[in-house]
Amino acid sequence: MSSARIYQPAKDPTQSGTARAKAWVLEFDQTAPRETDPLMGWTGSSDMLQQVHLEFETREEAVAYATRAGLSYRVEEPQKPIMRKGLSYSDNFKFNRTAPWTH
């Protein structure tokens, strides 16, 4: 019996948008150990399910698929994003700064 991980991926750090971070992903766990190729030194595995990443609109759809397929699964809840206080560039030059200059 295969096992899987269901999670919502984090936002891409190099992009400002959250387009691919809204979907839920079902990813299969590793069942065969990774092996090093003696000739080239590449790492590989005979486990083909490692290459499968299924995307779903909601967590419930992913759980329903895993249940239908007879997979044991674990759901990892997404972390709440840290809300940053918005500052303007001119705040760096205020006379009533709370933090001293560092340069």
Salt bridges, closest charged atoms under 4 A:
GLU27 OE1 - ARG5 NH2 3.63
GLU27 OE2 - HIS53 ND1 2.94
ASP29 OD2 - ARG74 NH1 2.88
GLU55 OE2 - ARG20 NH2 2.76
GLU60 OE2 - ARG59 NH2 3.79
GLU76 OE1 - ARG5 NH1 3.62
GLU76 OE2 - ARG74 NE 3.69
GLU77 OE2 - ARG59 NH1 2.72
ASP91 OD1 - LYS94 NZ 3.21
